[in-house]
Every structure is written in structure tokens, then in C-alpha cells.
Amino acid sequence: MQQAVHDEIRFGFGENWRAFIANVDDDRIREAEKSLQSLLGLQHLQGKTFLDIGSGSGLFSLAARRMGARVHSFDFDRASVDCTASLRERYYSGDPEWTVEQGSVLDPNYMRSLGTFDIVYSWGVLHHTGALDAALDAAAACVAPQGLFAFALYRKTRLCPAWTIEKRWYTQASPAAQRWARGIYMAAFRAACLVTGRSYTTYVAEYRSNRGMDFFNDLHDWMGGYPYESITPAAVETAMSGLGFRHLRSVVRPFEFGVFGSGCDEYCYQRIGS
């Protein structure tokens, strides 16, 4: 994830991804590819350039490379960079068409040095920078004319202020306290599943069909994802239209009070002009 500018406290996203990449397999990669195909509206990326801002585990950079793109991955978190590099070495060792490096979306000089790309992808990243508006502007500037900008941001809920407090506490808490907090969350979620007639066990077992991710890694990421900001779909549309983009598609969650978190809305926009 990227550098926070308003707060030195930052969750260790990369350490969470270290545990995740040990479980990356062909099934998870296929789910990641399907997620990209659905959001981008493209079945392959042959001949495309793909910028992964905040590459995290590297799973979606890997999926984009498998789909034929020339990939540039970067992340502010050193451990996340190492995770992405590890996946590249596992599947595309020595590949000159996939670059992995450390960088920040909030570093103007670095972002200018990248140039533009056919596809800019940033899933669940920009809201962790501590400067969402600036990060969104910087990421959008890397999209080539007629190029695609695919991203996901936390949906604003009534409980977002409370979650901000929880995340700041969790990020500074001991591993034992974090396990305790996750236990409380899971117990409450189990109870909610029981009341609504859903199966908690089935939900967790089938979670990998959600972009190839893992429930327990995502839970740790959610509870500790600090800095934290959220945004409404209307505010996203206003920002993107002001930057010269048109809306192509989105996956917007129904309004939720936010008891179990806000979740991400997904967006795909295209830069207008030539």
C-alpha cells in the first residue's frame, strides 16, 4: 500500500500478504483473471500495458501477465513488493515484460517517471494512503488516452468514523489483542449468519471465489487497514468526470449501515479524448 501523509501509523499490509502467497495456486489465479475480465470488460490483455498501483500480494499483476499484458507493479510497502517479486519469480522468472519495484502513488516525481498505460489498476489501495483525493488524481494521470482505469474503494457508511478508530487501535495493538479482536468479529459474524439463515462455514469455504482471496487474510486486512477513508459512488463519479473520464461499469454494494465493515465498490472508467 502507499505512503500516508497525515499519520505515521500504518498497517503492515505486506506482512499479511506473506502468509497469503504461500496459498496462491492455479485456482486462485483463475479467479483473479475472471475478476479482471469482468471489471475491465476484456477477455485478454494481449498487447496492453498494465500498471498495478499497490500490487500487494502480486496476484492481480500475475493474472494480468497471464492474460498477456506487459505489467509494471509497484507498492509503497517493502514486504508487499517482496511478495509481488516472489510471485513473479515463481511463475515468470527473469521475465522482462513484468517490472516490480517500490514506489508511492503520492510521490509526484515517481508517478511522472512511469508515463502512461493502457490499463491502470488499483484495487483497495488508494483509500489507505491517507490522501485519497490526491492518490486518485495521481493514479488517473497515468491512464493513456482511451485507456481504462479500474479501481475499488471503500463505500462510505454511517459507521466509517467508528471503523477508523478501530483500525487505528488495531494497527498499534499486540498480535494477541488483534487475535482477540478478530475472534469477537467472527463470533458476531457467525451469529448474524445464523439469524439470517446463512451458513458461516460455507461462506468461508467459498470465499476464494471472491477474486481468489482468503477470508482470514482479508479479515486481518480489513480490521487493520489504516489509514482509512471511504467514499460514495456519487463522489467517485464527480471526481472522475472532472478528471476527463467516462463511466463504463461498476459493481456498487447496496447501502449498508456498516456493522461488519464497508466493503469495496468496484469501478471501471475510460479516459476521454485521443
ChimeraX commands (.cxc) that place a marker at each C-alpha (Angstrom):
marker #1 position 0.00,0.00,0.00 radius 0.5
marker #1 position 1.04,3.60,-0.33 radius 0.5
marker #1 position 2.54,6.17,1.95 radius 0.5
marker #1 position 0.27,8.01,4.39 radius 0.5
marker #1 position 0.80,11.75,4.56 radius 0.5
marker #1 position -1.37,12.68,7.54 radius 0.5
marker #1 position -0.42,9.94,10.00 radius 0.5
marker #1 position 2.74,7.92,10.61 radius 0.5
marker #1 position 0.70,4.95,11.88 radius 0.5
marker #1 position 0.29,2.45,9.06 radius 0.5
marker #1 position -0.88,-1.16,8.95 radius 0.5
marker #1 position 1.66,-3.76,7.78 radius 0.5
marker #1 position -0.19,-4.92,4.68 radius 0.5
marker #1 position 2.80,-6.77,3.27 radius 0.5
marker #1 position 3.23,-8.98,6.31 radius 0.5
marker #1 position -0.34,-10.16,5.81 radius 0.5
marker #1 position 0.36,-10.90,2.14 radius 0.5
marker #1 position 3.39,-13.03,3.03 radius 0.5
marker #1 position 1.04,-15.59,4.58 radius 0.5
marker #1 position -1.37,-15.38,1.64 radius 0.5
marker #1 position 1.04,-16.01,-1.24 radius 0.5
marker #1 position 2.00,-19.41,0.15 radius 0.5
marker #1 position -1.53,-20.49,-0.81 radius 0.5
marker #1 position -1.62,-19.00,-4.30 radius 0.5
marker #1 position -2.44,-21.75,-6.79 radius 0.5
marker #1 position -3.93,-22.12,-10.27 radius 0.5
marker #1 position -7.49,-21.90,-8.90 radius 0.5
marker #1 position -6.81,-18.55,-7.21 radius 0.5
marker #1 position -5.08,-17.23,-10.32 radius 0.5
marker #1 position -8.06,-18.21,-12.48 radius 0.5
marker #1 position -10.43,-16.43,-10.09 radius 0.5
marker #1 position -8.22,-13.33,-10.27 radius 0.5
marker #1 position -8.29,-13.49,-14.07 radius 0.5
marker #1 position -12.08,-13.77,-14.09 radius 0.5
marker #1 position -12.28,-10.75,-11.81 radius 0.5
marker #1 position -10.13,-8.70,-14.20 radius 0.5
marker #1 position -12.12,-9.85,-17.22 radius 0.5
marker #1 position -15.38,-8.86,-15.56 radius 0.5
marker #1 position -14.25,-5.44,-14.33 radius 0.5
marker #1 position -12.31,-4.47,-17.46 radius 0.5
marker #1 position -14.76,-5.97,-19.95 radius 0.5
marker #1 position -11.84,-7.67,-21.74 radius 0.5
marker #1 position -11.18,-11.38,-22.23 radius 0.5
marker #1 position -7.43,-10.96,-22.75 radius 0.5
marker #1 position -4.83,-8.21,-22.38 radius 0.5
marker #1 position -2.50,-9.17,-25.22 radius 0.5
marker #1 position -0.51,-6.14,-26.35 radius 0.5
marker #1 position -1.76,-3.98,-23.44 radius 0.5
marker #1 position 0.34,-2.23,-20.82 radius 0.5
marker #1 position -0.89,-2.71,-17.24 radius 0.5
marker #1 position 0.04,-0.63,-14.19 radius 0.5
marker #1 position -0.76,-2.21,-10.82 radius 0.5
marker #1 position -0.75,0.52,-8.17 radius 0.5
marker #1 position -0.34,-1.05,-4.73 radius 0.5
marker #1 position 0.27,-4.56,-6.01 radius 0.5
marker #1 position 0.06,-6.16,-2.55 radius 0.5
marker #1 position 0.38,-9.92,-2.90 radius 0.5
marker #1 position 1.05,-9.62,-6.62 radius 0.5
marker #1 position -1.86,-11.92,-7.51 radius 0.5
marker #1 position -3.52,-9.48,-9.90 radius 0.5
marker #1 position -0.26,-8.48,-11.54 radius 0.5
marker #1 position 0.28,-12.19,-12.12 radius 0.5
marker #1 position -3.23,-12.57,-13.53 radius 0.5
marker #1 position -2.70,-9.62,-15.89 radius 0.5
marker #1 position 0.60,-11.09,-17.08 radius 0.5
marker #1 position -1.09,-14.45,-17.68 radius 0.5
marker #1 position -3.68,-12.60,-19.76 radius 0.5
marker #1 position -0.92,-11.22,-21.98 radius 0.5
marker #1 position -0.23,-7.73,-20.59 radius 0.5
marker #1 position 3.15,-6.08,-20.09 radius 0.5
marker #1 position 2.99,-5.37,-16.37 radius 0.5
marker #1 position 4.50,-2.74,-14.08 radius 0.5
marker #1 position 3.82,-3.40,-10.39 radius 0.5
marker #1 position 4.67,-1.12,-7.50 radius 0.5
marker #1 position 3.83,-0.75,-3.85 radius 0.5
marker #1 position 4.97,1.51,-1.04 radius 0.5
marker #1 position 5.15,-1.37,1.44 radius 0.5
marker #1 position 8.51,-3.15,1.10 radius 0.5
marker #1 position 7.09,-6.50,2.19 radius 0.5
marker #1 position 4.35,-6.21,-0.46 radius 0.5
marker #1 position 6.99,-5.53,-3.10 radius 0.5
marker #1 position 8.80,-8.68,-1.97 radius 0.5
marker #1 position 5.56,-10.68,-2.21 radius 0.5
marker #1 position 4.91,-9.50,-5.75 radius 0.5
marker #1 position 8.51,-10.20,-6.74 radius 0.5
marker #1 position 8.21,-13.67,-5.22 radius 0.5
marker #1 position 5.19,-14.50,-7.37 radius 0.5
marker #1 position 6.94,-13.15,-10.45 radius 0.5
marker #1 position 9.94,-15.38,-9.76 radius 0.5
marker #1 position 7.70,-18.38,-9.15 radius 0.5
marker #1 position 5.75,-18.04,-12.40 radius 0.5
marker #1 position 7.75,-15.69,-14.69 radius 0.5
marker #1 position 11.35,-15.81,-13.53 radius 0.5
marker #1 position 13.52,-13.30,-15.40 radius 0.5
marker #1 position 10.59,-12.01,-17.47 radius 0.5
marker #1 position 11.45,-8.56,-18.93 radius 0.5
marker #1 position 7.74,-7.89,-19.52 radius 0.5
marker #1 position 6.97,-7.68,-15.80 radius 0.5
marker #1 position 8.63,-5.00,-13.66 radius 0.5
marker #1 position 8.30,-4.94,-9.86 radius 0.5
marker #1 position 9.54,-2.04,-7.74 radius 0.5
marker #1 position 8.91,0.08,-4.69 radius 0.5
marker #1 position 7.20,3.42,-5.15 radius 0.5
marker #1 position 4.43,5.67,-3.86 radius 0.5
marker #1 position 1.40,6.98,-5.68 radius 0.5
marker #1 position 1.87,10.12,-3.60 radius 0.5
marker #1 position 5.36,10.77,-4.98 radius 0.5
marker #1 position 4.87,13.15,-7.95 radius 0.5
marker #1 position 8.34,12.55,-9.38 radius 0.5
marker #1 position 7.93,8.79,-9.31 radius 0.5
marker #1 position 4.48,8.89,-10.86 radius 0.5
marker #1 position 5.64,11.20,-13.67 radius 0.5
marker #1 position 8.52,8.82,-14.41 radius 0.5
marker #1 position 6.10,5.96,-15.16 radius 0.5
marker #1 position 4.45,7.50,-18.20 radius 0.5
marker #1 position 1.01,6.26,-19.25 radius 0.5
marker #1 position -0.58,2.83,-19.54 radius 0.5
marker #1 position -3.45,1.22,-21.40 radius 0.5
marker #1 position -4.82,-0.06,-18.10 radius 0.5
marker #1 position -4.28,1.33,-14.62 radius 0.5
marker #1 position -5.48,-0.96,-11.84 radius 0.5
marker #1 position -5.67,-0.20,-8.13 radius 0.5
marker #1 position -7.97,-2.44,-6.10 radius 0.5
marker #1 position -8.50,-1.47,-2.46 radius 0.5
marker #1 position -5.39,0.70,-2.26 radius 0.5
marker #1 position -5.99,4.42,-2.70 radius 0.5
marker #1 position -8.21,4.68,0.40 radius 0.5
marker #1 position -5.23,3.55,2.52 radius 0.5
marker #1 position -2.89,6.37,1.51 radius 0.5
marker #1 position -4.14,8.99,3.94 radius 0.5
marker #1 position -4.78,11.25,0.94 radius 0.5
marker #1 position -7.49,9.63,-1.18 radius 0.5
marker #1 position -8.23,12.60,-3.43 radius 0.5
marker #1 position -4.57,13.19,-4.29 radius 0.5
marker #1 position -4.00,9.46,-4.83 radius 0.5
marker #1 position -6.98,9.19,-7.17 radius 0.5
marker #1 position -5.74,12.17,-9.20 radius 0.5
marker #1 position -2.22,10.76,-9.43 radius 0.5
marker #1 position -3.39,7.30,-10.49 radius 0.5
marker #1 position -5.75,8.72,-13.13 radius 0.5
marker #1 position -2.90,10.76,-14.63 radius 0.5
marker #1 position -1.17,7.50,-15.62 radius 0.5
marker #1 position -4.04,6.40,-17.88 radius 0.5
marker #1 position -3.34,6.77,-21.59 radius 0.5
marker #1 position -5.94,8.37,-23.90 radius 0.5
marker #1 position -8.85,5.94,-24.32 radius 0.5
marker #1 position -7.23,3.81,-21.61 radius 0.5
marker #1 position -9.01,2.16,-18.69 radius 0.5
marker #1 position -8.82,2.97,-15.01 radius 0.5
marker #1 position -10.11,0.11,-12.85 radius 0.5
marker #1 position -10.17,0.58,-9.10 radius 0.5
marker #1 position -12.02,-0.28,-5.91 radius 0.5
marker #1 position -12.66,1.99,-2.94 radius 0.5
marker #1 position -14.39,1.54,0.40 radius 0.5
marker #1 position -18.04,2.54,0.33 radius 0.5
marker #1 position -18.94,5.24,2.86 radius 0.5
marker #1 position -21.25,4.02,5.65 radius 0.5
marker #1 position -22.60,5.57,8.84 radius 0.5
marker #1 position -20.12,3.58,10.91 radius 0.5
marker #1 position -16.99,4.61,9.00 radius 0.5
marker #1 position -15.88,7.00,11.79 radius 0.5
marker #1 position -16.07,4.14,14.29 radius 0.5
marker #1 position -14.14,1.82,11.98 radius 0.5
marker #1 position -11.44,4.47,11.61 radius 0.5
marker #1 position -10.94,4.42,15.38 radius 0.5
marker #1 position -10.93,0.61,15.46 radius 0.5
marker #1 position -8.37,0.37,12.65 radius 0.5
marker #1 position -6.02,2.87,14.27 radius 0.5
marker #1 position -6.20,0.90,17.53 radius 0.5
marker #1 position -5.80,-2.48,15.79 radius 0.5
marker #1 position -2.74,-1.33,13.84 radius 0.5
marker #1 position -0.96,-0.49,17.10 radius 0.5
marker #1 position -2.28,-3.46,19.10 radius 0.5
marker #1 position -0.27,-6.55,20.02 radius 0.5
marker #1 position -0.73,-9.75,17.98 radius 0.5
marker #1 position -2.66,-11.24,20.92 radius 0.5
marker #1 position -5.01,-8.26,21.06 radius 0.5
marker #1 position -5.50,-8.45,17.30 radius 0.5
marker #1 position -6.44,-12.15,17.55 radius 0.5
marker #1 position -8.90,-11.27,20.32 radius 0.5
marker #1 position -10.49,-8.57,18.14 radius 0.5
marker #1 position -10.76,-10.91,15.17 radius 0.5
marker #1 position -12.35,-13.53,17.43 radius 0.5
marker #1 position -15.04,-11.07,18.50 radius 0.5
marker #1 position -15.70,-10.10,14.88 radius 0.5
marker #1 position -16.00,-13.72,13.76 radius 0.5
marker #1 position -18.31,-14.61,16.66 radius 0.5
marker #1 position -20.59,-11.69,15.79 radius 0.5
marker #1 position -20.50,-12.60,12.11 radius 0.5
marker #1 position -21.38,-16.23,12.90 radius 0.5
marker #1 position -24.34,-15.03,14.95 radius 0.5
marker #1 position -25.50,-12.76,12.12 radius 0.5
marker #1 position -25.27,-15.67,9.66 radius 0.5
marker #1 position -27.34,-17.83,11.99 radius 0.5
marker #1 position -30.03,-15.17,12.36 radius 0.5
marker #1 position -30.25,-14.59,8.60 radius 0.5
marker #1 position -30.18,-18.27,7.68 radius 0.5
marker #1 position -26.79,-18.24,6.01 radius 0.5
marker #1 position -24.01,-20.77,6.56 radius 0.5
marker #1 position -20.84,-19.24,8.01 radius 0.5
marker #1 position -18.88,-22.40,7.14 radius 0.5
marker #1 position -20.00,-22.33,3.51 radius 0.5
marker #1 position -19.29,-18.61,3.24 radius 0.5
marker #1 position -15.70,-19.07,4.43 radius 0.5
marker #1 position -15.15,-22.19,2.31 radius 0.5
marker #1 position -16.36,-20.48,-0.86 radius 0.5
marker #1 position -14.60,-17.17,-0.20 radius 0.5
marker #1 position -11.81,-17.90,-2.67 radius 0.5
marker #1 position -14.38,-17.46,-5.46 radius 0.5
marker #1 position -14.28,-13.79,-4.44 radius 0.5
marker #1 position -11.33,-12.74,-6.64 radius 0.5
marker #1 position -9.26,-15.70,-5.42 radius 0.5
marker #1 position -8.84,-14.20,-1.97 radius 0.5
marker #1 position -8.85,-15.73,1.52 radius 0.5
marker #1 position -11.39,-14.86,4.21 radius 0.5
marker #1 position -8.96,-14.82,7.13 radius 0.5
marker #1 position -6.28,-12.76,5.34 radius 0.5
marker #1 position -8.96,-10.32,4.20 radius 0.5
marker #1 position -10.37,-10.08,7.73 radius 0.5
marker #1 position -6.96,-9.17,9.15 radius 0.5
marker #1 position -6.51,-6.66,6.31 radius 0.5
marker #1 position -9.96,-5.14,6.93 radius 0.5
marker #1 position -9.58,-4.77,10.68 radius 0.5
marker #1 position -6.12,-3.26,10.39 radius 0.5
marker #1 position -6.38,-1.30,7.15 radius 0.5
marker #1 position -5.16,2.07,8.40 radius 0.5
marker #1 position -5.02,4.85,7.16 radius 0.5
marker #1 position -8.65,4.52,6.12 radius 0.5
marker #1 position -11.00,6.63,4.03 radius 0.5
marker #1 position -14.28,5.86,2.27 radius 0.5
marker #1 position -16.30,7.49,-0.48 radius 0.5
marker #1 position -19.76,7.40,-2.05 radius 0.5
marker #1 position -20.34,6.35,-5.68 radius 0.5
marker #1 position -21.68,9.84,-6.40 radius 0.5
marker #1 position -18.43,11.42,-5.17 radius 0.5
marker #1 position -16.43,9.00,-7.32 radius 0.5
marker #1 position -18.45,9.97,-10.40 radius 0.5
marker #1 position -17.95,13.68,-9.70 radius 0.5
marker #1 position -14.20,13.21,-9.29 radius 0.5
marker #1 position -13.74,11.03,-12.36 radius 0.5
marker #1 position -15.85,13.16,-14.69 radius 0.5
marker #1 position -13.83,16.17,-13.54 radius 0.5
marker #1 position -10.64,14.33,-14.49 radius 0.5
marker #1 position -11.89,13.63,-18.01 radius 0.5
marker #1 position -13.20,10.09,-17.67 radius 0.5
marker #1 position -16.46,8.41,-18.58 radius 0.5
marker #1 position -18.07,5.65,-16.58 radius 0.5
marker #1 position -18.06,2.19,-18.19 radius 0.5
marker #1 position -19.20,-0.16,-15.44 radius 0.5
marker #1 position -19.25,-0.56,-11.70 radius 0.5
marker #1 position -20.18,-3.05,-9.01 radius 0.5
marker #1 position -21.74,-0.98,-6.25 radius 0.5
marker #1 position -22.78,-2.53,-2.97 radius 0.5
marker #1 position -26.28,-1.88,-1.62 radius 0.5
marker #1 position -26.43,0.60,1.21 radius 0.5
marker #1 position -25.28,-0.94,4.47 radius 0.5
marker #1 position -25.12,0.54,7.96 radius 0.5
marker #1 position -21.56,-0.77,8.23 radius 0.5
marker #1 position -21.76,-3.10,11.23 radius 0.5
marker #1 position -19.36,-5.61,9.64 radius 0.5
marker #1 position -17.44,-3.08,7.59 radius 0.5
marker #1 position -18.00,-1.08,4.46 radius 0.5
marker #1 position -16.70,-3.33,1.68 radius 0.5
marker #1 position -15.37,-2.11,-1.66 radius 0.5
marker #1 position -17.26,-0.73,-4.61 radius 0.5
marker #1 position -15.57,-1.51,-7.94 radius 0.5
marker #1 position -15.31,0.95,-10.84 radius 0.5
marker #1 position -14.05,1.00,-14.41 radius 0.5
marker #1 position -13.68,4.34,-16.20 radius 0.5
marker #1 position -12.25,5.27,-19.61 radius 0.5
marker #1 position -10.22,8.38,-20.35 radius 0.5
marker #1 position -11.99,10.57,-22.90 radius 0.5
marker #1 position -10.05,12.01,-25.82 radius 0.5
marker #1 position -7.16,10.97,-28.00 radius 0.5
marker link #1:1,2 radius 0.2
marker link #1:2,3 radius 0.2
marker link #1:3,4 radius 0.2
marker link #1:4,5 radius 0.2
marker link #1:5,6 radius 0.2
marker link #1:6,7 radius 0.2
marker link #1:7,8 radius 0.2
marker link #1:8,9 radius 0.2
marker link #1:9,10 radius 0.2
marker link #1:10,11 radius 0.2
marker link #1:11,12 radius 0.2
marker link #1:12,13 radius 0.2
marker link #1:13,14 radius 0.2
marker link #1:14,15 radius 0.2
marker link #1:15,16 radius 0.2
marker link #1:16,17 radius 0.2
marker link #1:17,18 radius 0.2
marker link #1:18,19 radius 0.2
marker link #1:19,20 radius 0.2
marker link #1:20,21 radius 0.2
marker link #1:21,22 radius 0.2
marker link #1:22,23 radius 0.2
marker link #1:23,24 radius 0.2
marker link #1:24,25 radius 0.2
marker link #1:25,26 radius 0.2
marker link #1:26,27 radius 0.2
marker link #1:27,28 radius 0.2
marker link #1:28,29 radius 0.2
marker link #1:29,30 radius 0.2
marker link #1:30,31 radius 0.2
marker link #1:31,32 radius 0.2
marker link #1:32,33 radius 0.2
marker link #1:33,34 radius 0.2
marker link #1:34,35 radius 0.2
marker link #1:35,36 radius 0.2
marker link #1:36,37 radius 0.2
marker link #1:37,38 radius 0.2
marker link #1:38,39 radius 0.2
marker link #1:39,40 radius 0.2
marker link #1:40,41 radius 0.2
marker link #1:41,42 radius 0.2
marker link #1:42,43 radius 0.2
marker link #1:43,44 radius 0.2
marker link #1:44,45 radius 0.2
marker link #1:45,46 radius 0.2
marker link #1:46,47 radius 0.2
marker link #1:47,48 radius 0.2
marker link #1:48,49 radius 0.2
marker link #1:49,50 radius 0.2
marker link #1:50,51 radius 0.2
marker link #1:51,52 radius 0.2
marker link #1:52,53 radius 0.2
marker link #1:53,54 radius 0.2
marker link #1:54,55 radius 0.2
marker link #1:55,56 radius 0.2
marker link #1:56,57 radius 0.2
marker link #1:57,58 radius 0.2
marker link #1:58,59 radius 0.2
marker link #1:59,60 radius 0.2
marker link #1:60,61 radius 0.2
marker link #1:61,62 radius 0.2
marker link #1:62,63 radius 0.2
marker link #1:63,64 radius 0.2
marker link #1:64,65 radius 0.2
marker link #1:65,66 radius 0.2
marker link #1:66,67 radius 0.2
marker link #1:67,68 radius 0.2
marker link #1:68,69 radius 0.2
marker link #1:69,70 radius 0.2
marker link #1:70,71 radius 0.2
marker link #1:71,72 radius 0.2
marker link #1:72,73 radius 0.2
marker link #1:73,74 radius 0.2
marker link #1:74,75 radius 0.2
marker link #1:75,76 radius 0.2
marker link #1:76,77 radius 0.2
marker link #1:77,78 radius 0.2
marker link #1:78,79 radius 0.2
marker link #1:79,80 radius 0.2
marker link #1:80,81 radius 0.2
marker link #1:81,82 radius 0.2
marker link #1:82,83 radius 0.2
marker link #1:83,84 radius 0.2
marker link #1:84,85 radius 0.2
marker link #1:85,86 radius 0.2
marker link #1:86,87 radius 0.2
marker link #1:87,88 radius 0.2
marker link #1:88,89 radius 0.2
marker link #1:89,90 radius 0.2
marker link #1:90,91 radius 0.2
marker link #1:91,92 radius 0.2
marker link #1:92,93 radius 0.2
marker link #1:93,94 radius 0.2
marker link #1:94,95 radius 0.2
marker link #1:95,96 radius 0.2
marker link #1:96,97 radius 0.2
marker link #1:97,98 radius 0.2
marker link #1:98,99 radius 0.2
marker link #1:99,100 radius 0.2
marker link #1:100,101 radius 0.2
marker link #1:101,102 radius 0.2
marker link #1:102,103 radius 0.2
marker link #1:103,104 radius 0.2
marker link #1:104,105 radius 0.2
marker link #1:105,106 radius 0.2
marker link #1:106,107 radius 0.2
marker link #1:107,108 radius 0.2
marker link #1:108,109 radius 0.2
marker link #1:109,110 radius 0.2
marker link #1:110,111 radius 0.2
marker link #1:111,112 radius 0.2
marker link #1:112,113 radius 0.2
marker link #1:113,114 radius 0.2
marker link #1:114,115 radius 0.2
marker link #1:115,116 radius 0.2
marker link #1:116,117 radius 0.2
marker link #1:117,118 radius 0.2
marker link #1:118,119 radius 0.2
marker link #1:119,120 radius 0.2
marker link #1:120,121 radius 0.2
marker link #1:121,122 radius 0.2
marker link #1:122,123 radius 0.2
marker link #1:123,124 radius 0.2
marker link #1:124,125 radius 0.2
marker link #1:125,126 radius 0.2
marker link #1:126,127 radius 0.2
marker link #1:127,128 radius 0.2
marker link #1:128,129 radius 0.2
marker link #1:129,130 radius 0.2
marker link #1:130,131 radius 0.2
marker link #1:131,132 radius 0.2
marker link #1:132,133 radius 0.2
marker link #1:133,134 radius 0.2
marker link #1:134,135 radius 0.2
marker link #1:135,136 radius 0.2
marker link #1:136,137 radius 0.2
marker link #1:137,138 radius 0.2
marker link #1:138,139 radius 0.2
marker link #1:139,140 radius 0.2
marker link #1:140,141 radius 0.2
marker link #1:141,142 radius 0.2
marker link #1:142,143 radius 0.2
marker link #1:143,144 radius 0.2
marker link #1:144,145 radius 0.2
marker link #1:145,146 radius 0.2
marker link #1:146,147 radius 0.2
marker link #1:147,148 radius 0.2
marker link #1:148,149 radius 0.2
marker link #1:149,150 radius 0.2
marker link #1:150,151 radius 0.2
marker link #1:151,152 radius 0.2
marker link #1:152,153 radius 0.2
marker link #1:153,154 radius 0.2
marker link #1:154,155 radius 0.2
marker link #1:155,156 radius 0.2
marker link #1:156,157 radius 0.2
marker link #1:157,158 radius 0.2
marker link #1:158,159 radius 0.2
marker link #1:159,160 radius 0.2
marker link #1:160,161 radius 0.2
marker link #1:161,162 radius 0.2
marker link #1:162,163 radius 0.2
marker link #1:163,164 radius 0.2
marker link #1:164,165 radius 0.2
marker link #1:165,166 radius 0.2
marker link #1:166,167 radius 0.2
marker link #1:167,168 radius 0.2
marker link #1:168,169 radius 0.2
marker link #1:169,170 radius 0.2
marker link #1:170,171 radius 0.2
marker link #1:171,172 radius 0.2
marker link #1:172,173 radius 0.2
marker link #1:173,174 radius 0.2
marker link #1:174,175 radius 0.2
marker link #1:175,176 radius 0.2
marker link #1:176,177 radius 0.2
marker link #1:177,178 radius 0.2
marker link #1:178,179 radius 0.2
marker link #1:179,180 radius 0.2
marker link #1:180,181 radius 0.2
marker link #1:181,182 radius 0.2
marker link #1:182,183 radius 0.2
marker link #1:183,184 radius 0.2
marker link #1:184,185 radius 0.2
marker link #1:185,186 radius 0.2
marker link #1:186,187 radius 0.2
marker link #1:187,188 radius 0.2
marker link #1:188,189 radius 0.2
marker link #1:189,190 radius 0.2
marker link #1:190,191 radius 0.2
marker link #1:191,192 radius 0.2
marker link #1:192,193 radius 0.2
marker link #1:193,194 radius 0.2
marker link #1:194,195 radius 0.2
marker link #1:195,196 radius 0.2
marker link #1:196,197 radius 0.2
marker link #1:197,198 radius 0.2
marker link #1:198,199 radius 0.2
marker link #1:199,200 radius 0.2
marker link #1:200,201 radius 0.2
marker link #1:201,202 radius 0.2
marker link #1:202,203 radius 0.2
marker link #1:203,204 radius 0.2
marker link #1:204,205 radius 0.2
marker link #1:205,206 radius 0.2
marker link #1:206,207 radius 0.2
marker link #1:207,208 radius 0.2
marker link #1:208,209 radius 0.2
marker link #1:209,210 radius 0.2
marker link #1:210,211 radius 0.2
marker link #1:211,212 radius 0.2
marker link #1:212,213 radius 0.2
marker link #1:213,214 radius 0.2
marker link #1:214,215 radius 0.2
marker link #1:215,216 radius 0.2
marker link #1:216,217 radius 0.2
marker link #1:217,218 radius 0.2
marker link #1:218,219 radius 0.2
marker link #1:219,220 radius 0.2
marker link #1:220,221 radius 0.2
marker link #1:221,222 radius 0.2
marker link #1:222,223 radius 0.2
marker link #1:223,224 radius 0.2
marker link #1:224,225 radius 0.2
marker link #1:225,226 radius 0.2
marker link #1:226,227 radius 0.2
marker link #1:227,228 radius 0.2
marker link #1:228,229 radius 0.2
marker link #1:229,230 radius 0.2
marker link #1:230,231 radius 0.2
marker link #1:231,232 radius 0.2
marker link #1:232,233 radius 0.2
marker link #1:233,234 radius 0.2
marker link #1:234,235 radius 0.2
marker link #1:235,236 radius 0.2
marker link #1:236,237 radius 0.2
marker link #1:237,238 radius 0.2
marker link #1:238,239 radius 0.2
marker link #1:239,240 radius 0.2
marker link #1:240,241 radius 0.2
marker link #1:241,242 radius 0.2
marker link #1:242,243 radius 0.2
marker link #1:243,244 radius 0.2
marker link #1:244,245 radius 0.2
marker link #1:245,246 radius 0.2
marker link #1:246,247 radius 0.2
marker link #1:247,248 radius 0.2
marker link #1:248,249 radius 0.2
marker link #1:249,250 radius 0.2
marker link #1:250,251 radius 0.2
marker link #1:251,252 radius 0.2
marker link #1:252,253 radius 0.2
marker link #1:253,254 radius 0.2
marker link #1:254,255 radius 0.2
marker link #1:255,256 radius 0.2
marker link #1:256,257 radius 0.2
marker link #1:257,258 radius 0.2
marker link #1:258,259 radius 0.2
marker link #1:259,260 radius 0.2
marker link #1:260,261 radius 0.2
marker link #1:261,262 radius 0.2
marker link #1:262,263 radius 0.2
marker link #1:263,264 radius 0.2
marker link #1:264,265 radius 0.2
marker link #1:265,266 radius 0.2
marker link #1:266,267 radius 0.2
marker link #1:267,268 radius 0.2
marker link #1:268,269 radius 0.2
marker link #1:269,270 radius 0.2
marker link #1:270,271 radius 0.2
marker link #1:271,272 radius 0.2
marker link #1:272,273 radius 0.2
marker link #1:273,274 radius 0.2
view
